[in-house]
Amino acid sequence: MVCRLLGINRSTFYHDKFRKPEVTLIEEDDQEFKPVIRRLFDVTEGRLGARKIRTLMMKEGHQISERRVKRLMVEMDLVPNKPDDDYNNYHKRKYAYKPNIISKSEYYPYPNKIWVSDLTYIKVQREHYYLFVIIDLYSRKVLGHKLSKSLEAIELIKLMESTYKSRNDPKNIIFHSDQGLQYTSLVFKKYLRKNYITQSFSKKACPYDNSVAESFFASLKKEEVYRHIYNSFEELENAIDKYIEFYNTVRPHGSLGHLTPNEFDEDGLIKAKEDRQN
């Protein structure tokens, strides 16, 4: 009777009443985006939030808003790494090998006092290559770098030897890194002891302890790696060489008063020499 009064066929009423709800286009897109977000979150070891995850997705050709990425990350319980609540309370930290020595240092008066090091991987076609860097904490200058096809500790030692020689074999350096197998290997620790270099480690799963190196990798990838497609190891190696030359000699650094790392390093070396003479 109601259908007759409203002029609706009974079959239409029952079809609408008992049909299964349709999956919306938004829900379909969500199911497509979720595995992409999960993959990028895992690949970056949980370091990135919604904004940067969206940036990486856009680079892969996905059209999505930051708000939507944030919503989907909440739905999947993906929470990016955050500093510990007690980040500044050094006495509450526990380390597997050695403490973070540089965390207690607030001032580095000269170059060649504290070096920091880290590694990252870069994909070319279907291969992964590994970039080791050594940076002077005073000037943020990349003192040495090595692109490798292997993660063996010997690759790090080769880089350390060439960097150490290029800086005229300085003594009493503090060398800071994460607790990766290359940095904690017996052969590498033996090399550091031989050259009177003190080792310092970041807390496990806390990239903020080595923020200078992490910041460099972020700049490298944003300004060079993510902007190009490389077809070989040699192409990538050449591009990284050119970028680091640009980073050291051309790119102004905000924390250095907008000087380049090279300029700040040279000023620091002059200052150290003058202080020694005085």
C-alpha positions as a Markdown table, in Angstrom:
| # | Residue | x | y | z |
|---|---|---|---|---|
| 1 | Met | 0.0 | 0.0 | 0.0 |
| 2 | Val | 2.9 | 2.4 | 0.8 |
| 3 | Cys | 4.6 | 1.6 | -2.5 |
| 4 | Arg | 1.3 | 2.3 | -4.4 |
| 5 | Leu | 0.9 | 5.6 | -2.5 |
| 6 | Leu | 4.5 | 6.7 | -3.4 |
| 7 | Gly | 4.4 | 5.3 | -6.9 |
| 8 | Ile | 7.3 | 2.9 | -6.3 |
| 9 | Asn | 7.5 | -0.7 | -7.6 |
| 10 | Arg | 7.6 | -3.3 | -4.9 |
| 11 | Ser | 10.6 | -5.0 | -6.6 |
| 12 | Thr | 12.5 | -1.7 | -6.4 |
| 13 | Phe | 11.7 | -1.4 | -2.7 |
| 14 | Tyr | 12.9 | -4.9 | -1.9 |
| 15 | His | 16.0 | -4.7 | -4.0 |
| 16 | Asp | 17.1 | -1.5 | -2.2 |
| 17 | Lys | 16.2 | -3.0 | 1.2 |
| 18 | Phe | 18.1 | -6.2 | 0.9 |
| 19 | Arg | 21.0 | -5.4 | -1.4 |
| 20 | Lys | 24.6 | -5.5 | -0.1 |
| 21 | Pro | 26.2 | -2.1 | 0.6 |
| 22 | Glu | 28.4 | -1.0 | -2.2 |
| 23 | Val | 32.1 | -0.3 | -1.6 |
| 24 | Thr | 32.7 | 3.4 | -2.3 |
| 25 | Leu | 35.5 | 4.6 | -4.5 |
| 26 | Ile | 37.1 | 6.2 | -1.5 |
| 27 | Glu | 37.2 | 2.8 | 0.3 |
| 28 | Glu | 38.6 | 1.2 | -2.8 |
| 29 | Asp | 41.4 | 3.8 | -3.0 |
| 30 | Asp | 42.1 | 3.3 | 0.7 |
| 31 | Gln | 42.7 | -0.4 | 0.2 |
| 32 | Glu | 45.1 | 0.4 | -2.6 |
| 33 | Phe | 47.0 | 3.1 | -0.6 |
| 34 | Lys | 47.3 | 1.1 | 2.7 |
| 35 | Pro | 49.9 | -1.4 | 1.4 |
| 36 | Val | 51.9 | 1.4 | -0.2 |
| 37 | Ile | 52.0 | 3.4 | 3.1 |
| 38 | Arg | 52.9 | 0.2 | 5.0 |
| 39 | Arg | 55.8 | -0.5 | 2.6 |
| 40 | Leu | 57.2 | 3.0 | 2.8 |
| 41 | Phe | 56.8 | 3.1 | 6.6 |
| 42 | Asp | 58.8 | -0.2 | 6.9 |
| 43 | Val | 61.4 | 0.8 | 4.4 |
| 44 | Thr | 62.1 | 4.0 | 6.3 |
| 45 | Glu | 62.2 | 2.1 | 9.6 |
| 46 | Gly | 59.3 | 4.1 | 11.0 |
| 47 | Arg | 61.2 | 7.4 | 10.8 |
| 48 | Leu | 58.7 | 9.3 | 8.7 |
| 49 | Gly | 55.3 | 10.9 | 9.5 |
| 50 | Ala | 52.3 | 11.5 | 7.2 |
| 51 | Arg | 53.8 | 14.5 | 5.4 |
| 52 | Lys | 57.0 | 12.8 | 4.3 |
| 53 | Ile | 55.2 | 9.5 | 3.6 |
| 54 | Arg | 52.9 | 11.4 | 1.3 |
| 55 | Thr | 55.9 | 13.0 | -0.4 |
| 56 | Leu | 57.4 | 9.6 | -1.1 |
| 57 | Met | 54.0 | 8.4 | -2.4 |
| 58 | Met | 53.6 | 11.3 | -4.7 |
| 59 | Lys | 57.1 | 10.6 | -6.1 |
| 60 | Glu | 55.8 | 7.1 | -6.9 |
| 61 | Gly | 52.8 | 8.6 | -8.8 |
| 62 | His | 50.1 | 8.3 | -6.1 |
| 63 | Gln | 47.7 | 11.3 | -5.8 |
| 64 | Ile | 46.8 | 11.5 | -2.1 |
| 65 | Ser | 46.4 | 14.2 | 0.6 |
| 66 | Glu | 48.4 | 14.5 | 3.8 |
| 67 | Arg | 45.2 | 14.3 | 5.8 |
| 68 | Arg | 44.3 | 11.1 | 4.2 |
| 69 | Val | 47.7 | 9.5 | 4.7 |
| 70 | Lys | 47.5 | 10.5 | 8.4 |
| 71 | Arg | 44.0 | 8.9 | 8.7 |
| 72 | Leu | 45.2 | 5.7 | 7.1 |
| 73 | Met | 48.3 | 5.6 | 9.3 |
| 74 | Val | 46.1 | 5.9 | 12.4 |
| 75 | Glu | 43.9 | 3.1 | 11.1 |
| 76 | Met | 46.9 | 0.9 | 10.7 |
| 77 | Asp | 48.5 | 1.9 | 14.0 |
| 78 | Leu | 51.6 | 3.3 | 12.3 |
| 79 | Val | 53.3 | 5.7 | 14.7 |
| 80 | Pro | 56.6 | 7.3 | 13.5 |
| 81 | Asn | 59.6 | 7.2 | 15.8 |
| 82 | Lys | 59.7 | 9.9 | 18.4 |
| 83 | Pro | 62.4 | 11.0 | 20.9 |
| 84 | Asp | 62.2 | 9.5 | 24.3 |
| 85 | Asp | 60.4 | 11.5 | 27.0 |
| 86 | Asp | 63.7 | 11.4 | 28.9 |
| 87 | Tyr | 65.8 | 12.3 | 25.9 |
| 88 | Asn | 67.8 | 14.9 | 27.8 |
| 89 | Asn | 68.2 | 12.7 | 30.9 |
| 90 | Tyr | 71.5 | 10.9 | 30.0 |
| 91 | His | 71.7 | 8.9 | 33.2 |
| 92 | Lys | 68.5 | 7.0 | 32.3 |
| 93 | Arg | 70.0 | 5.7 | 29.1 |
| 94 | Lys | 71.2 | 2.1 | 28.6 |
| 95 | Tyr | 73.6 | 1.2 | 25.8 |
| 96 | Ala | 74.6 | -2.2 | 24.5 |
| 97 | Tyr | 78.2 | -1.2 | 23.9 |
| 98 | Lys | 79.3 | 2.3 | 25.0 |
| 99 | Pro | 77.5 | 5.5 | 26.1 |
| 100 | Asn | 76.7 | 8.5 | 23.9 |
| 101 | Ile | 79.7 | 10.7 | 24.7 |
| 102 | Ile | 78.8 | 13.5 | 22.4 |
| 103 | Ser | 75.4 | 13.9 | 24.0 |
| 104 | Lys | 77.1 | 15.6 | 27.0 |
| 105 | Ser | 79.1 | 17.9 | 24.8 |
| 106 | Glu | 77.5 | 21.3 | 24.0 |
| 107 | Tyr | 80.4 | 23.0 | 22.2 |
| 108 | Tyr | 82.9 | 21.8 | 19.7 |
| 109 | Pro | 85.6 | 24.5 | 19.4 |
| 110 | Tyr | 87.5 | 23.2 | 16.4 |
| 111 | Pro | 87.3 | 20.8 | 13.5 |
| 112 | Asn | 88.6 | 17.2 | 13.9 |
| 113 | Lys | 87.3 | 16.9 | 17.4 |
| 114 | Ile | 84.1 | 14.9 | 16.8 |
| 115 | Trp | 83.3 | 12.9 | 13.6 |
| 116 | Val | 79.9 | 11.3 | 13.1 |
| 117 | Ser | 79.2 | 8.5 | 10.7 |
| 118 | Asp | 76.2 | 6.6 | 9.3 |
| 119 | Leu | 75.1 | 4.6 | 6.2 |
| 120 | Thr | 72.0 | 4.5 | 4.1 |
| 121 | Tyr | 70.9 | 2.4 | 1.2 |
| 122 | Ile | 69.9 | 3.6 | -2.3 |
| 123 | Lys | 68.0 | 1.5 | -4.8 |
| 124 | Val | 69.1 | 1.5 | -8.5 |
| 125 | Gln | 66.9 | -0.6 | -10.7 |
| 126 | Arg | 66.6 | -3.9 | -8.7 |
| 127 | Glu | 69.9 | -3.5 | -6.8 |
| 128 | His | 70.6 | -1.9 | -3.5 |
| 129 | Tyr | 73.8 | 0.0 | -2.8 |
| 130 | Tyr | 75.1 | 1.4 | 0.5 |
| 131 | Leu | 76.5 | 4.8 | 1.2 |
| 132 | Phe | 78.8 | 5.4 | 4.1 |
| 133 | Val | 79.6 | 9.0 | 5.2 |
| 134 | Ile | 81.9 | 10.6 | 7.8 |
| 135 | Ile | 81.0 | 14.2 | 8.8 |
| 136 | Asp | 82.8 | 16.7 | 11.0 |
| 137 | Leu | 80.3 | 17.8 | 13.7 |
| 138 | Tyr | 82.0 | 21.2 | 13.9 |
| 139 | Ser | 81.5 | 22.3 | 10.3 |
| 140 | Arg | 78.9 | 19.7 | 9.0 |
| 141 | Lys | 81.4 | 19.0 | 6.2 |
| 142 | Val | 81.3 | 15.6 | 4.6 |
| 143 | Leu | 84.9 | 14.6 | 5.1 |
| 144 | Gly | 84.6 | 11.3 | 3.3 |
| 145 | His | 82.1 | 9.0 | 1.7 |
| 146 | Lys | 82.0 | 5.6 | 0.0 |
| 147 | Leu | 79.3 | 4.0 | -2.2 |
| 148 | Ser | 79.6 | 0.3 | -1.8 |
| 149 | Lys | 78.0 | -2.9 | -3.0 |
| 150 | Ser | 78.6 | -4.5 | 0.3 |
| 151 | Leu | 77.9 | -3.9 | 4.0 |
| 152 | Glu | 81.1 | -5.5 | 5.1 |
| 153 | Ala | 83.1 | -3.7 | 7.9 |
| 154 | Ile | 86.1 | -3.6 | 5.6 |
| 155 | Glu | 84.3 | -1.0 | 3.4 |
| 156 | Leu | 84.0 | 1.3 | 6.4 |
| 157 | Ile | 87.7 | 0.8 | 7.4 |
| 158 | Lys | 88.8 | 1.7 | 3.8 |
| 159 | Leu | 86.7 | 4.9 | 4.1 |
| 160 | Met | 88.1 | 5.7 | 7.5 |
| 161 | Glu | 91.7 | 5.2 | 6.3 |
| 162 | Ser | 91.3 | 7.6 | 3.4 |
| 163 | Thr | 89.4 | 10.2 | 5.4 |
| 164 | Tyr | 91.9 | 10.0 | 8.3 |
| 165 | Lys | 94.8 | 10.5 | 5.9 |
| 166 | Ser | 93.1 | 13.4 | 4.1 |
| 167 | Arg | 92.8 | 15.2 | 7.5 |
| 168 | Asn | 96.5 | 14.7 | 8.3 |
| 169 | Asp | 96.0 | 12.0 | 10.9 |
| 170 | Pro | 94.4 | 14.0 | 13.7 |
| 171 | Lys | 94.6 | 12.6 | 17.2 |
| 172 | Asn | 92.1 | 12.3 | 20.1 |
| 173 | Ile | 89.0 | 12.2 | 17.9 |
| 174 | Ile | 85.6 | 11.1 | 19.1 |
| 175 | Phe | 83.9 | 8.9 | 16.5 |
| 176 | His | 80.1 | 8.7 | 16.9 |
| 177 | Ser | 77.8 | 6.3 | 15.1 |
| 178 | Asp | 74.8 | 4.0 | 15.6 |
| 179 | Gln | 75.2 | 0.5 | 16.9 |
| 180 | Gly | 75.3 | -1.2 | 13.4 |
| 181 | Leu | 77.3 | -4.3 | 12.9 |
| 182 | Gln | 80.0 | -2.5 | 10.9 |
| 183 | Tyr | 80.6 | 0.0 | 13.7 |
| 184 | Thr | 80.6 | -2.6 | 16.5 |
| 185 | Ser | 82.8 | -5.1 | 14.7 |
| 186 | Leu | 86.0 | -6.1 | 16.4 |
| 187 | Val | 88.1 | -5.2 | 13.3 |
| 188 | Phe | 86.8 | -1.7 | 13.2 |
| 189 | Lys | 87.1 | -1.1 | 16.9 |
| 190 | Lys | 90.7 | -2.3 | 16.7 |
| 191 | Tyr | 91.4 | 0.2 | 14.0 |
| 192 | Leu | 90.0 | 3.0 | 16.1 |
| 193 | Arg | 92.0 | 2.0 | 19.2 |
| 194 | Lys | 95.2 | 1.9 | 17.0 |
| 195 | Asn | 94.7 | 5.5 | 16.1 |
| 196 | Tyr | 93.6 | 6.7 | 19.5 |
| 197 | Ile | 90.1 | 7.4 | 18.5 |
| 198 | Thr | 87.4 | 7.2 | 21.1 |
| 199 | Gln | 84.1 | 5.5 | 20.1 |
| 200 | Ser | 80.6 | 6.9 | 21.0 |
| 201 | Phe | 77.3 | 5.2 | 20.2 |
| 202 | Ser | 73.7 | 6.4 | 19.7 |
| 203 | Lys | 71.0 | 4.8 | 21.7 |
| 204 | Lys | 69.4 | 1.8 | 19.9 |
| 205 | Ala | 66.4 | 2.7 | 17.6 |
| 206 | Cys | 67.0 | 6.4 | 18.2 |
| 207 | Pro | 68.1 | 8.3 | 15.1 |
| 208 | Tyr | 67.9 | 11.6 | 16.9 |
| 209 | Asp | 71.2 | 10.7 | 18.6 |
| 210 | Asn | 72.9 | 11.0 | 15.2 |
| 211 | Ser | 70.8 | 13.8 | 13.7 |
| 212 | Val | 73.6 | 15.5 | 11.8 |
| 213 | Ala | 74.2 | 12.4 | 9.6 |
| 214 | Glu | 70.5 | 11.7 | 9.3 |
| 215 | Ser | 69.9 | 15.3 | 8.2 |
| 216 | Phe | 72.6 | 15.0 | 5.6 |
| 217 | Phe | 71.0 | 11.9 | 4.1 |
| 218 | Ala | 67.6 | 13.6 | 4.1 |
| 219 | Ser | 69.1 | 16.5 | 2.1 |
| 220 | Leu | 70.9 | 14.1 | -0.2 |
| 221 | Lys | 67.8 | 12.1 | -1.0 |
| 222 | Lys | 65.5 | 15.1 | -1.3 |
| 223 | Glu | 67.8 | 17.2 | -3.4 |
| 224 | Glu | 69.4 | 14.6 | -5.5 |
| 225 | Val | 68.4 | 10.9 | -5.3 |
| 226 | Tyr | 64.7 | 11.3 | -5.4 |
| 227 | Arg | 64.9 | 13.7 | -8.4 |
| 228 | His | 66.6 | 11.2 | -10.7 |
| 229 | Ile | 66.5 | 7.7 | -12.0 |
| 230 | Tyr | 69.9 | 6.0 | -12.1 |
| 231 | Asn | 70.7 | 3.1 | -14.4 |
| 232 | Ser | 73.9 | 1.8 | -12.9 |
| 233 | Phe | 76.2 | 1.9 | -9.9 |
| 234 | Glu | 78.6 | 4.2 | -11.7 |
| 235 | Glu | 75.8 | 6.7 | -12.5 |
| 236 | Leu | 74.8 | 6.8 | -8.9 |
| 237 | Glu | 78.4 | 7.1 | -7.7 |
| 238 | Asn | 79.1 | 10.0 | -10.0 |
| 239 | Ala | 75.9 | 11.8 | -8.9 |
| 240 | Ile | 76.7 | 11.4 | -5.2 |
| 241 | Asp | 80.3 | 12.7 | -5.8 |
| 242 | Lys | 78.9 | 15.8 | -7.5 |
| 243 | Tyr | 76.2 | 16.4 | -4.9 |
| 244 | Ile | 78.7 | 16.1 | -1.9 |
| 245 | Glu | 81.0 | 18.6 | -3.7 |
| 246 | Phe | 77.9 | 20.9 | -4.1 |
| 247 | Tyr | 76.9 | 20.3 | -0.4 |
| 248 | Asn | 80.4 | 21.2 | 0.9 |
| 249 | Thr | 81.3 | 24.1 | -1.3 |
| 250 | Val | 78.1 | 25.7 | -2.6 |
| 251 | Arg | 75.1 | 24.9 | -0.4 |
| 252 | Pro | 74.7 | 27.4 | 2.6 |
| 253 | His | 74.0 | 25.8 | 5.9 |
| 254 | Gly | 71.6 | 27.6 | 8.3 |
| 255 | Ser | 73.3 | 26.4 | 11.5 |
| 256 | Leu | 76.6 | 27.7 | 10.3 |
| 257 | Gly | 75.4 | 31.3 | 9.8 |
| 258 | His | 74.6 | 30.5 | 6.2 |
| 259 | Leu | 78.3 | 29.7 | 5.4 |
| 260 | Thr | 79.1 | 26.5 | 3.5 |
| 261 | Pro | 80.6 | 23.6 | 5.4 |
| 262 | Asn | 83.9 | 24.2 | 3.6 |
| 263 | Glu | 84.0 | 27.9 | 4.6 |
| 264 | Phe | 83.2 | 27.1 | 8.2 |
| 265 | Asp | 85.8 | 24.3 | 8.3 |
| 266 | Glu | 88.5 | 26.6 | 6.9 |
| 267 | Asp | 87.7 | 29.3 | 9.5 |
| 268 | Gly | 87.8 | 26.7 | 12.2 |
| 269 | Leu | 91.2 | 25.3 | 11.1 |
| 270 | Ile | 92.6 | 28.9 | 11.1 |
| 271 | Lys | 91.2 | 29.5 | 14.5 |
| 272 | Ala | 92.7 | 26.3 | 15.9 |
| 273 | Lys | 96.1 | 27.2 | 14.5 |
| 274 | Glu | 96.1 | 30.7 | 15.9 |
| 275 | Asp | 95.0 | 29.4 | 19.4 |
| 276 | Arg | 97.9 | 26.8 | 19.3 |
| 277 | Gln | 100.4 | 29.5 | 18.5 |
| 278 | Asn | 99.1 | 31.7 | 21.3 |
